[in-house]
Amino acid sequence: MLSNCSIRALWILNNQDSVIFSRKFPVVEKRCRVAYEKEIKSSGDDKFKYNVVPYDSELAAAFVDRKKREGSARGYGLRVSQSVEGSDSWVDDPITRHIISICINKGEEGEGSLLWPLVLHMKGTYCILVLPLVEPHHLKSYARMCKRSDCGNSVREDESLSSLLLDLPSITGAFSVAHTIGDIITSDTTEPEVFVTASPSVGGLLDSLTGSIGISGISARAKPVAAPVAASTAPGATVSGAVMSDAPKMGSRPLDKDVLRSFISSAMPFGTPLDLSYSNISAIKTTGFSSADIPPADRKQPAWKPYLYRGKQRILFTVHETVHASMYDRDEIPDSISISGQVNCRAELEGLPDVSFPLTGLDTARVESLSFHPCALVPEHGGDKQAVTFSPPLGNFVLMRYQAICSTGSPVKGFYQLSMVSENEGAFLFKLTFMEGYKAPLTMEFCTVTMPFPRRRVVSFDGTPSVGTVSTTEHSVEWKIITGPRGVSGKSIEAIFPGTVKFAPWQTQRLNSSGSAFASIADEDSDLETESSSNIVNVEDYLLEKMSKDLQAVDLDEPFCWQAYDYAKVSFKIVGPSLSGMSIDPKSVSIFPAVKAPVELSCQVTSGEYILWNTLGKCPVVATPKV
């Protein structure tokens, strides 16, 4: 078996499909060539050839050719009438929108070398492509899938893309590389937030770094380790104070190739990812090491902790949950609500200790998925508790992520109705209940409901809500319901908002049509990425044309709002215990070797895509299979 994760090459393309940065790793490529030669010799397959890493111009041309064939950068992800044998969509699996293949040096006979797997990540206006090293027989398996006559992952099939990818840990590493590169080139390198109890001086890690938040140095010299910290008045109370960070800031500027080269050479030397933490790499590059940074002789120092902490010791945990919901208020469609959460941690501990604690509430939260930072050791899950042991990195980090069910019910319930009484006027009604069944110390700090109208210009509105205030923008009406400093805690409130909204006269826009190529497509999904300014037919053009037949197309920034008045979006923030029931008992946290260090826990819940669908309009819903 080859190494768990090695990268053969990576490319960055702009929105004009031009390669603006690339990096190839000859050491990994040599290993790849040797593996291919062994496979060819052992199998006796003369048709199977070693696929050399293409030149930038070849890759760009092949990428554009794939976009034409697949309809967009990501592609269909499903087999449609336009799919051709040998293409990604022929495999009929949505994962081919993220792990793609391209055909290099395609000749007149249609034959070329297949380059797979290419991890595709889109960030800002950039496309990042990462090519990990895989065994030759894995490439053979995918090539067979691309030519299979049936579609989908049949139960009776010996080969499926899902089972193939489970055998490729290099895919996970390639995604990590792609996301890190995307964050760097778009200056999105902020660290996770950890909220702490406010005090005149908290002491510890960053005194010598900032001088403004009362934190002492890591060693005799200041180490610019990313460590944003926000202050709160008390556990479970209103979180206040700005989020602070001494992380290196790249700022808004064009792609800095020198920064990328420096990061890649340090984070993944010879193509093997070691430490993808931008803050760690920047700290090492900036300050290096001194005689005070000698690691302990009895323990191996992990890559994620290049410097040892010195100062006042403590451990901070923040449970941050995001609530996603689709509220329909229809008998035939059940409401849907889910939670995506993460536990952020900051362990200011001297030396290289191990921290362990029992994670509780797993049964109550009905956890659907659970993943941990590489520093954590987690045995098999069982029962309502999960033992977690980890050797903490320096600064703030995400200890774990999870998907769960909301155990306490919807924080915002009710319905939204809107009916167009004329071409330029609509009548609407909200009837909402907040925090029903929620008890103190859970507190809703703010709540806002927004009605977006992406393709209609709001002229005026008429109506007075029972609670809160209303304001308008050119394309939305915003209802601020809870805004006070005390919020809502220990009780539920109801709010009603009837009214009308008037729009500017309708103006028909004519869009360039490319309908013949998509005449037989039924409701394909689209990409939101910026496409190149060419005349190629793609999914986005088709969707714009389809949506404009009966009603003017909406801005693709609001992909669900096809009719421009189909939903309202709720935004809120809740502090107190987690809504999922996931919890950490500070008293149960243990440290080895034993040390006296206080442990603080804070929780906050924010809204994600929390949608109130128009009860009187159209709405998308997931079809459930009939048993």
FINU-467410 format. One record per residue (C-alpha): residue in one letter; x, y, z. Coordinates in Angstrom, 2 decimals, decimal comma, m for minus. Layout:
% FINU-467410
REC   r        c1        c2        c3
REC   A         X         Y         Z
...
***
This chain:
% FINU-467410
REC   r        c1        c2        c3
REC   M      0,00      0,00      0,00
REC   L      1,07      3,54     m0,73
REC   S      1,28      6,25      1,93
REC   N     m1,99      7,30      3,54
REC   C     m1,84     10,71      1,89
REC   S      0,56     12,04     m0,68
REC   I     m0,19     14,76     m3,21
REC   R      1,02     14,45     m6,80
REC   A      0,08     17,98     m7,85
REC   L     m2,30     20,85     m7,25
REC   W     m3,63     23,67     m9,42
REC   I     m5,51     26,93     m8,86
REC   L     m7,68     28,25    m11,71
REC   N     m9,41     31,61    m11,92
REC   N    m12,91     32,28    m13,24
REC   Q    m11,51     32,51    m16,76
REC   D    m10,35     28,87    m16,52
REC   S     m6,69     29,85    m16,58
REC   V     m4,14     28,19    m14,30
REC   I     m2,69     30,95    m12,12
REC   F     m0,76     28,69     m9,74
REC   S      0,40     25,10     m9,75
REC   R      2,72     22,88     m7,77
REC   K      3,96     19,41     m8,66
REC   F      5,82     17,03     m6,35
REC   P      8,47     14,98     m8,21
REC   V      9,14     12,67     m5,22
REC   V      5,49     11,55     m5,14
REC   E      5,39     11,34     m8,93
REC   K      8,35      8,99     m8,93
REC   R      6,56      6,70     m6,49
REC   C      3,48      6,85     m8,70
REC   R      5,46      5,87    m11,80
REC   V      7,04      2,90    m10,00
REC   A      3,61      1,74     m8,80
REC   Y      2,20      1,93    m12,34
REC   E      5,13      0,01    m13,79
REC   K      4,61     m2,77    m11,24
REC   E      0,89     m2,90    m12,01
REC   I      1,48     m3,09    m15,75
REC   K      4,09     m5,82    m15,31
REC   S      1,99     m7,91    m12,93
REC   S     m1,28     m7,60    m14,87
REC   G      0,19     m7,84    m18,36
REC   D     m2,22     m5,14    m19,50
REC   D     m0,44     m3,25    m22,27
REC   K     m3,35     m0,83    m22,71
REC   F     m3,03      0,43    m19,15
REC   K     m0,53      3,28    m19,20
REC   Y      1,11      5,55    m16,67
REC   N     m0,61      8,94    m16,66
REC   V      1,97     11,65    m16,23
REC   V      0,95     14,89    m14,50
REC   P     m0,15     17,24    m17,31
REC   Y      1,20     20,68    m18,12
REC   D     m0,84     23,63    m16,91
REC   S     m2,13     24,40    m20,41
REC   E     m3,19     20,77    m20,92
REC   L     m5,03     20,68    m17,63
REC   A     m6,81     23,98    m18,32
REC   A     m7,92     22,77    m21,77
REC   A     m9,15     19,46    m20,35
REC   F    m11,01     21,27    m17,54
REC   V    m12,81     23,51    m20,04
REC   D    m13,67     20,45    m22,15
REC   R    m15,16     18,77    m19,07
REC   K    m17,26     21,86    m18,29
REC   K    m18,72     21,73    m21,81
REC   R    m19,44     18,03    m21,49
REC   E    m20,81     18,14    m17,93
REC   G    m22,68     21,44    m18,15
REC   S    m20,70     23,29    m15,45
REC   A    m17,54     23,09    m13,37
REC   R    m19,02     20,62    m10,94
REC   G    m21,18     18,81    m13,45
REC   Y    m24,54     17,11    m13,16
REC   G    m23,63     14,47    m10,60
REC   L    m26,37     12,27    m12,09
REC   R    m26,75     10,47    m15,39
REC   V    m28,93     12,55    m17,69
REC   S    m29,72     12,41    m21,37
REC   Q    m26,66     14,57    m22,14
REC   S    m24,26     12,21    m20,32
REC   V    m21,77     10,33    m22,44
REC   E    m20,05      7,06    m21,67
REC   G    m16,74      7,62    m19,91
REC   S    m17,81     10,89    m18,24
REC   D    m18,26     11,56    m14,53
REC   S    m22,05     11,96    m14,80
REC   W    m22,20      8,51    m16,41
REC   V    m21,18      7,08    m13,01
REC   D    m24,47      8,51    m11,67
REC   D    m23,22      9,55     m8,24
REC   P    m23,44     13,10     m6,77
REC   I    m19,93     12,76     m5,28
REC   T    m18,60     13,22     m8,83
REC   R    m19,44     16,92     m8,39
REC   H    m16,58     17,10     m5,86
REC   I    m14,22     14,30     m6,93
REC   I    m13,87     14,63    m10,67
REC   S    m11,87     13,20    m13,56
REC   I    m10,52     14,82    m16,70
REC   C     m9,22     13,37    m19,95
REC   I     m5,79     14,63    m21,06
REC   N     m4,46     14,70    m24,63
REC   K     m7,68     13,52    m26,18
REC   G     m6,94     12,52    m29,75
REC   E     m9,04     12,24    m32,88
REC   E    m10,17      8,74    m31,94
REC   G    m11,50     10,00    m28,62
REC   E     m8,85      8,24    m26,56
REC   G     m6,85      9,98    m23,87
REC   S     m5,30      9,46    m20,46
REC   L     m7,76      9,54    m17,55
REC   L     m6,64     11,68    m14,61
REC   W     m8,48     10,69    m11,42
REC   P     m9,20     11,42     m8,57
REC   L     m9,12     15,22     m8,76
REC   V    m10,57     16,85     m5,66
REC   L    m12,44     20,01     m6,71
REC   H    m12,95     22,83     m4,21
REC   M    m14,40     26,20     m5,19
REC   K    m13,68     29,23     m3,00
REC   G    m14,45     32,76     m4,05
REC   T    m13,60     33,10     m7,72
REC   Y    m11,06     30,28     m7,64
REC   C    m11,17     26,57     m8,46
REC   I     m8,67     24,47     m6,53
REC   L     m7,80     21,04     m7,96
REC   V     m5,78     18,56     m5,87
REC   L     m4,51     15,25     m7,28
REC   P     m3,71     12,71     m4,53
REC   L     m1,69      9,55     m5,04
REC   V     m3,81      6,40     m5,32
REC   E     m3,09      2,79     m6,25
REC   P     m3,30      2,01    m10,01
REC   H     m6,03     m0,59     m9,45
REC   H     m8,23      2,13     m7,92
REC   L     m7,98      4,11    m11,17
REC   K     m8,87      0,95    m13,11
REC   S    m11,96      0,48    m10,96
REC   Y    m13,16      4,02    m11,63
REC   A    m12,51      3,66    m15,36
REC   R    m14,77      0,59    m15,38
REC   M    m17,51      2,50    m13,56
REC   C    m17,38      5,22    m16,22
REC   K    m18,27      2,64    m18,88
REC   R    m20,84      0,59    m16,98
REC   S    m24,14      0,21    m18,80
REC   D    m26,39      0,54    m15,73
REC   C    m26,48      3,63    m13,56
REC   G    m26,41      4,25     m9,83
REC   N    m24,92      2,10     m7,09
REC   S    m26,70     m1,20     m7,52
REC   V    m26,77     m3,49     m4,51
REC   R    m25,71     m6,41     m6,66
REC   E    m22,73     m4,60     m8,10
REC   D    m19,30     m5,56     m6,78
REC   E    m17,94     m2,06     m7,48
REC   S    m19,41      1,21     m6,32
REC   L    m17,88      4,66     m6,01
REC   S    m18,74      4,91     m2,31
REC   S    m16,96      1,68     m1,41
REC   L    m14,02      2,65     m3,57
REC   L    m13,59      6,02     m1,83
REC   L    m13,79      4,39      1,61
REC   D    m10,61      2,56      0,66
REC   L     m8,84      5,84     m0,17
REC   P     m7,80      7,87      2,93
REC   S     m5,80     10,11      0,59
REC   I     m9,11     11,64     m0,54
REC   T     m9,72     13,06      2,94
REC   G     m6,20     14,49      3,02
REC   A     m6,66     16,03     m0,43
REC   F     m9,88     17,74      0,69
REC   S     m8,06     19,15      3,72
REC   V     m5,31     20,52      1,48
REC   A     m7,84     22,03     m0,94
REC   H     m9,84     23,72      1,80
REC   T     m6,72     25,11      3,48
REC   I     m5,41     26,48      0,19
REC   G     m8,83     28,02     m0,49
REC   D     m8,87     29,71      2,91
REC   I     m5,38     31,14      2,37
REC   I     m6,00     32,59     m1,09
REC   T     m9,27     34,21      0,07
REC   S     m7,79     35,43      3,38
REC   D    m10,27     33,31      5,32
REC   T     m7,80     32,10      7,97
REC   T     m9,68     33,00     11,15
REC   E     m9,57     30,61     14,10
REC   P    m12,66     29,21     15,87
REC   E    m14,10     31,37     18,64
REC   V    m13,77     30,44     22,30
REC   F    m15,74     32,56     24,78
REC   V    m14,35     33,14     28,25
REC   T    m15,45     34,78     31,47
REC   A    m14,56     38,46     31,55
REC   S    m12,07     39,62     34,19
REC   P     m9,66     42,52     34,64
REC   S     m6,82     40,31     33,48
REC   V     m7,16     36,69     32,51
REC   G     m3,42     36,16     32,36
REC   G     m1,67     33,41     30,47
REC   L     m0,86     32,95     26,84
REC   L     m0,93     36,27     25,01
REC   D      0,35     39,04     27,36
REC   S      3,52     39,52     25,40
REC   L      1,67     39,31     22,10
REC   T     m1,13     41,85     22,30
REC   G     m0,82     43,68     25,62
REC   S     m4,53     44,39     25,34
REC   I     m6,31     41,31     26,64
REC   G     m4,08     40,36     29,55
REC   I     m2,36     37,23     28,33
REC   S      1,25     36,25     28,97
REC   G      3,75     34,86     26,51
REC   I      4,35     31,34     25,32
REC   S      8,04     31,62     26,03
REC   A     10,63     34,36     26,41
REC   R      9,71     35,54     22,91
REC   A      6,27     36,30     21,56
REC   K      4,88     33,62     19,27
REC   P      2,16     34,88     16,91
REC   V     m0,15     31,92     17,42
REC   A     m3,72     32,37     16,26
REC   A     m5,93     32,55     19,32
REC   P     m9,13     34,55     19,09
REC   V    m10,93     34,91     22,40
REC   A    m14,25     36,60     23,13
REC   A    m15,36     37,67     26,59
REC   S    m18,66     36,90     28,29
REC   T    m20,12     38,17     31,52
REC   A    m20,95     34,78     32,97
REC   P    m21,61     31,22     31,86
REC   G    m25,04     31,01     30,28
REC   A    m25,43     34,79     30,23
REC   T    m25,20     37,22     27,39
REC   V    m21,98     36,88     25,45
REC   S    m20,31     40,22     24,94
REC   G    m17,01     41,67     23,88
REC   A    m15,23     41,61     20,56
REC   V    m13,58     38,54     19,15
REC   M     m9,84     39,10     19,26
REC   S     m7,13     37,34     17,30
REC   D     m3,41     37,63     16,86
REC   A     m3,53     35,38     13,82
REC   P     m1,53     36,54     10,80
REC   K     m3,75     38,59      8,52
REC   M     m3,32     38,37      4,77
REC   G     m5,81     41,12      3,98
REC   S     m7,67     41,64      0,73
REC   R     m5,16     41,47     m2,07
REC   P     m4,45     39,51     m5,25
REC   L     m3,19     35,95     m5,03
REC   D      0,21     35,98     m3,30
REC   K      2,17     33,14     m4,89
REC   D      5,13     33,56     m2,55
REC   V      2,89     33,05      0,49
REC   L      1,43     29,92     m1,10
REC   R      4,84     28,50     m2,03
REC   S      6,15     29,14      1,46
REC   F      3,13     27,51      3,10
REC   I      3,16     24,46      0,83
REC   S      6,89     23,82      1,29
REC   S      6,48     23,93      5,08
REC   A      3,06     22,30      5,53
REC   M      3,47     19,48      3,00
REC   P      7,14     18,93      2,18
REC   F      7,71     16,53     m0,72
REC   G      3,93     16,29     m1,20
REC   T      3,07     14,75      2,19
REC   P      0,78     16,92      4,37
REC   L      2,17     17,21      7,91
REC   D      0,59     20,24      9,53
REC   L     m2,00     22,26      7,60
REC   S     m2,46     24,86     10,34
REC   Y     m1,75     28,23      8,74
REC   S     m1,25     29,89     12,15
REC   N      1,35     27,30     13,22
REC   I      3,28     27,54      9,95
REC   S      3,18     31,36     10,06
REC   A      4,42     31,39     13,67
REC   I      7,34     29,11     12,84
REC   K      8,21     31,14      9,75
REC   T      8,03     34,43     11,62
REC   T      9,86     33,65     14,84
REC   G     11,53     30,26     14,48
REC   F     12,74     28,56     17,66
REC   S     14,97     29,51     20,55
REC   S     16,83     27,63     23,27
REC   A     13,75     28,02     25,46
REC   D     11,70     25,93     23,02
REC   I     13,39     22,60     23,78
REC   P     10,72     19,84     23,89
REC   P     10,60     17,45     26,84
REC   A     12,86     14,44     26,48
REC   D     10,33     11,91     27,78
REC   R      7,53     12,67     25,28
REC   K      7,30     13,21     21,53
REC   Q      6,13     16,68     20,60
REC   P      3,28     16,55     18,02
REC   A      3,38     18,62     14,84
REC   W      0,23     20,52     15,86
REC   K      2,00     21,97     18,91
REC   P      5,28     23,52     17,71
REC   Y      5,67     25,64     20,86
REC   L      5,12     24,79     24,52
REC   Y      2,86     26,99     26,59
REC   R      4,05     28,80     29,71
REC   G      1,77     30,76     31,98
REC   K     m1,47     30,52     33,93
REC   Q     m3,16     27,21     33,11
REC   R     m6,80     26,68     32,19
REC   I     m9,05     24,89     29,68
REC   L    m11,89     26,56     27,76
REC   F    m14,67     24,75     25,89
REC   T    m17,30     26,41     23,70
REC   V    m20,19     24,41     22,25
REC   H    m21,40     26,21     19,13
REC   E    m24,53     24,86     17,45
REC   T    m26,26     25,98     14,25
REC   V    m29,95     25,22     13,76
REC   H    m31,25     24,49     10,26
REC   A    m34,99     24,23      9,69
REC   S    m37,66     24,09      7,01
REC   M    m41,05     25,06      8,43
REC   Y    m43,99     24,30      6,11
REC   D    m47,17     24,44      8,29
REC   R    m48,76     21,84      6,02
REC   D    m50,42     18,57      6,98
REC   E    m48,89     16,67      4,08
REC   I    m45,32     17,94      4,69
REC   P    m43,63     17,51      8,08
REC   D    m41,39     20,27      9,39
REC   S    m37,68     19,51      9,32
REC   I    m35,15     20,69     11,91
REC   S    m31,56     19,62     12,48
REC   I    m28,45     20,84     14,29
REC   S    m24,85     21,00     13,16
REC   G    m22,52     21,60     16,07
REC   Q    m18,89     21,81     17,02
REC   V    m16,91     21,93     20,25
REC   N    m14,18     24,56     20,15
REC   C    m11,38     24,26     22,67
REC   R     m8,45     26,22     24,02
REC   A     m6,14     24,37     26,41
REC   E     m3,57     26,62     28,07
REC   L     m1,52     23,87     29,68
REC   E      2,21     23,63     30,24
REC   G      4,13     20,71     28,79
REC   L      2,47     17,96     26,74
REC   P     m0,40     16,74     28,90
REC   D     m3,33     14,53     27,92
REC   V     m6,86     15,76     28,62
REC   S     m9,82     13,38     28,97
REC   F    m13,52     13,78     29,68
REC   P    m16,82     11,97     29,07
REC   L    m18,99     13,54     26,38
REC   T    m22,61     13,16     27,51
REC   G    m26,02     13,53     25,90
REC   L    m25,36     11,40     22,81
REC   D    m28,64      9,49     23,14
REC   T    m30,63     12,63     23,89
REC   A    m29,07     14,45     20,94
REC   R    m29,62     11,47     18,62
REC   V    m26,24     12,12     17,03
REC   E    m26,17     11,22     13,34
REC   S    m22,46     11,82     12,73
REC   L    m19,44     12,58     14,87
REC   S    m15,86     13,50     13,90
REC   F    m12,82     14,55     15,92
REC   H     m9,60     16,52     15,58
REC   P     m6,53     14,35     14,77
REC   C     m5,20     15,03     18,27
REC   A     m8,08     13,07     19,84
REC   L     m8,21      9,36     20,68
REC   V    m11,78      8,08     20,78
REC   P    m12,82      4,47     21,47
REC   E    m15,89      2,91     19,90
REC   H    m19,07      4,79     20,69
REC   G    m21,50      3,16     23,08
REC   G    m24,42      4,38     25,19
REC   D    m25,11      7,95     26,20
REC   K    m21,47      8,76     27,00
REC   Q    m18,38      8,94     24,84
REC   A    m14,90      8,99     26,39
REC   V    m12,56     11,47     24,68
REC   T     m8,82     11,82     25,26
REC   F     m6,73     14,39     23,41
REC   S     m3,31     16,02     23,40
REC   P     m4,30     19,66     22,78
REC   P     m2,69     21,89     20,15
REC   L     m1,68     25,46     20,89
REC   G     m4,35     28,12     20,54
REC   N     m8,00     27,66     19,53
REC   F     m9,06     24,57     17,61
REC   V    m12,17     22,56     16,75
REC   L    m12,09     19,46     18,92
REC   M    m15,12     17,80     17,35
REC   R    m18,01     18,27     14,92
REC   Y    m21,40     16,58     14,94
REC   Q    m24,84     16,43     13,35
REC   A    m27,80     15,93     15,68
REC   I    m31,54     16,29     16,15
REC   C    m32,96     19,21     18,14
REC   S    m34,17     17,58     21,35
REC   T    m36,08     20,62     22,64
REC   G    m38,21     21,34     19,56
REC   S    m38,21     24,35     17,26
REC   P    m37,16     27,64     18,88
REC   V    m39,33     29,49     16,35
REC   K    m42,68     28,02     15,30
REC   G    m45,54     29,33     13,21
REC   F    m46,39     30,14      9,64
REC   Y    m45,85     32,69      6,90
REC   Q    m48,39     33,41      4,16
REC   L    m48,08     35,70      1,19
REC   S    m50,52     36,11     m1,69
REC   M    m50,14     38,46     m4,62
REC   V    m53,41     40,43     m4,76
REC   S    m52,20     42,16     m7,91
REC   E    m49,15     42,16    m10,13
REC   N    m47,38     44,71     m7,93
REC   E    m48,90     44,18     m4,49
REC   G    m48,83     41,30     m2,02
REC   A    m50,63     40,68      1,26
REC   F    m48,75     38,75      3,94
REC   L    m49,32     37,35      7,43
REC   F    m46,94     36,05     10,07
REC   K    m48,03     34,21     13,20
REC   L    m45,03     33,03     15,23
REC   T    m44,24     31,58     18,65
REC   F    m40,78     31,91     20,19
REC   M    m39,04     29,72     22,79
REC   E    m42,10     27,55     23,45
REC   G    m41,09     24,80     25,89
REC   Y    m37,70     26,38     26,55
REC   K    m36,74     27,06     30,14
REC   A    m34,11     29,29     31,77
REC   P    m31,17     29,68     31,52
REC   L    m31,80     29,39     27,75
REC   T    m32,07     32,96     26,47
REC   M    m32,89     34,21     22,97
REC   E    m30,78     37,37     22,60
REC   F    m32,14     38,53     19,26
REC   C    m34,45     37,38     16,50
REC   T    m35,07     38,84     13,07
REC   V    m37,32     37,70     10,21
REC   T    m36,49     38,76      6,66
REC   M    m38,70     38,52      3,58
REC   P    m36,42     38,58      0,50
REC   F    m37,65     39,81     m2,88
REC   P    m34,55     39,41     m5,11
REC   R    m36,26     40,38     m8,40
REC   R    m38,80     42,90     m7,14
REC   R    m38,02     46,38     m5,88
REC   V    m39,90     47,23     m2,69
REC   V    m41,67     50,59     m2,93
REC   S    m43,56     50,59      0,36
REC   F    m45,19     48,40      2,96
REC   D    m48,15     48,80      5,30
REC   G    m48,63     46,95      8,56
REC   T    m47,86     47,04     12,28
REC   P    m46,48     43,99     14,10
REC   S    m47,60     43,09     17,60
REC   V    m43,95     42,97     18,66
REC   G    m40,82     44,62     17,30
REC   T    m40,02     47,06     14,53
REC   V    m39,97     46,88     10,73
REC   S    m37,59     48,32      8,14
REC   T    m37,18     47,86      4,40
REC   T    m34,39     47,72      1,88
REC   E    m34,67     47,82     m1,88
REC   H    m35,27     44,06     m2,09
REC   S    m36,42     42,95      1,37
REC   V    m38,59     43,64      4,41
REC   E    m36,92     43,07      7,78
REC   W    m38,85     42,47     11,00
REC   K    m36,76     42,88     14,17
REC   I    m38,67     41,03     16,88
REC   I    m36,26     40,60     19,80
REC   T    m33,59     43,27     20,15
REC   G    m33,39     44,21     23,84
REC   P    m30,31     43,55     25,97
REC   R    m32,21     41,14     28,24
REC   G    m33,68     38,97     25,46
REC   V    m36,33     36,33     26,13
REC   S    m35,72     33,72     28,84
REC   G    m37,94     31,33     30,79
REC   K    m41,09     32,14     28,83
REC   S    m42,54     31,99     25,34
REC   I    m43,88     34,91     23,37
REC   E    m46,20     35,17     20,39
REC   A    m46,00     37,67     17,55
REC   I    m48,39     38,52     14,73
REC   F    m47,56     40,66     11,72
REC   P    m50,22     41,27      9,02
REC   G    m49,50     43,69      6,22
REC   T    m49,09     44,47      2,55
REC   V    m46,04     45,19      0,44
REC   K    m45,99     47,12     m2,84
REC   F    m43,43     46,67     m5,60
REC   A    m42,23     48,77     m8,49
REC   P    m43,93     47,95    m11,83
REC   W    m42,87     44,68    m13,38
REC   Q    m40,11     44,90    m16,00
REC   T    m39,62     41,89    m18,23
REC   Q    m36,05     40,82    m18,88
REC   R    m35,14     38,69    m21,84
REC   L    m32,40     36,16    m21,33
REC   N    m30,23     34,55    m24,00
REC   S    m31,72     31,19    m24,79
REC   S    m29,86     27,98    m25,31
REC   G    m32,89     25,75    m24,97
REC   S    m32,44     23,12    m27,64
REC   A    m29,50     21,51    m25,87
REC   F    m31,56     21,09    m22,71
REC   A    m34,99     20,37    m24,14
REC   S    m35,23     16,96    m22,51
REC   I    m33,79     17,82    m19,08
REC   A    m36,21     17,70    m16,16
REC   D    m35,33     19,83    m13,17
REC   E    m31,56     19,37    m13,05
REC   D    m29,76     21,17    m10,24
REC   S    m27,29     23,94    m10,86
REC   D    m24,05     25,38     m9,59
REC   L    m23,71     28,80     m8,00
REC   E    m20,11     29,17     m9,08
REC   T    m18,93     31,93    m11,38
REC   E    m18,50     30,53    m14,87
REC   S    m16,16     31,71    m17,60
REC   S    m17,40     34,31    m20,06
REC   S    m17,69     31,91    m22,99
REC   N    m20,66     30,78    m25,04
REC   I    m20,74     27,22    m23,70
REC   V    m24,14     25,85    m22,75
REC   N    m24,29     25,09    m19,03
REC   V    m26,71     24,21    m16,26
REC   E    m26,88     27,78    m14,98
REC   D    m28,04     29,13    m18,34
REC   Y    m30,69     26,45    m18,56
REC   L    m32,03     27,15    m15,08
REC   L    m32,23     30,87    m15,76
REC   E    m34,18     30,17    m18,93
REC   K    m36,49     27,68    m17,23
REC   M    m37,26     29,99    m14,31
REC   S    m38,04     32,88    m16,64
REC   K    m40,81     31,10    m18,57
REC   D    m43,62     31,98    m16,18
REC   L    m41,96     34,37    m13,79
REC   Q    m38,91     36,50    m13,88
REC   A    m35,82     34,57    m12,78
REC   V    m34,43     35,32     m9,36
REC   D    m30,86     36,17     m8,55
REC   L    m28,92     32,95     m8,03
REC   D    m27,77     34,35     m4,69
REC   E    m31,25     33,23     m3,55
REC   P    m31,47     29,81     m5,22
REC   F    m34,61     28,70     m3,35
REC   C    m36,55     31,87     m4,04
REC   W    m37,51     31,09     m7,62
REC   Q    m40,75     33,08     m7,61
REC   A    m39,11     35,94     m5,69
REC   Y    m41,58     35,71     m2,79
REC   D    m41,62     32,07     m1,63
REC   Y    m40,08     32,18      1,85
REC   A    m39,00     34,16      4,87
REC   K    m35,72     33,60      6,68
REC   V    m35,31     33,65     10,46
REC   S    m32,08     34,74     12,17
REC   F    m31,53     34,35     15,91
REC   K    m29,03     33,71     18,67
REC   I    m29,58     31,67     21,84
REC   V    m27,18     31,35     24,79
REC   G    m27,31     28,80     27,57
REC   P    m27,18     24,99     27,35
REC   S    m26,96     23,33     23,94
REC   L    m30,23     22,58     22,14
REC   S    m29,07     19,11     21,14
REC   G    m28,37     18,01     24,71
REC   M    m24,66     17,49     23,95
REC   S    m22,69     18,52     27,03
REC   I    m19,33     18,49     28,82
REC   D    m19,20     18,51     32,60
REC   P    m16,24     20,75     33,61
REC   K    m15,91     18,79     36,88
REC   S    m15,35     15,53     34,97
REC   V    m12,40     16,84     32,92
REC   S     m9,13     15,23     33,99
REC   I     m5,54     16,11     33,06
REC   F     m2,51     13,81     33,05
REC   P      0,02     14,52     34,48
REC   A     m2,25     15,99     37,13
REC   V     m2,30     19,78     37,30
REC   K     m4,64     22,29     38,88
REC   A     m6,33     24,14     36,02
REC   P     m9,86     25,62     35,97
REC   V    m12,21     24,41     33,23
REC   E    m14,84     26,73     31,72
REC   L    m17,73     25,78     29,44
REC   S    m19,88     28,12     27,35
REC   C    m22,60     27,42     24,78
REC   Q    m24,24     29,44     22,07
REC   V    m26,76     28,59     19,34
REC   T    m27,25     30,51     16,11
REC   S    m29,59     30,05     13,18
REC   G    m28,37     28,67      9,87
REC   E    m30,81     28,17      6,99
REC   Y    m33,96     28,60      9,08
REC   I    m36,72     28,92      6,50
REC   L    m40,44     29,64      6,82
REC   W    m41,93     28,52      3,52
REC   N    m44,89     30,44      2,15
REC   T    m47,90     28,28      3,03
REC   L    m49,78     29,58     m0,02
REC   G    m46,92     29,15     m2,49
REC   K    m44,69     26,49     m3,95
REC   C    m41,96     24,90     m1,86
REC   P    m39,31     22,20     m2,32
REC   V    m39,48     19,11     m0,14
REC   V    m37,52     15,87      0,07
REC   A    m39,56     12,91     m1,16
REC   T    m39,73     10,08      1,38
REC   P    m39,77      6,49      0,07
REC   K    m42,98      4,53      0,53
REC   V    m42,54      1,43      2,68
***
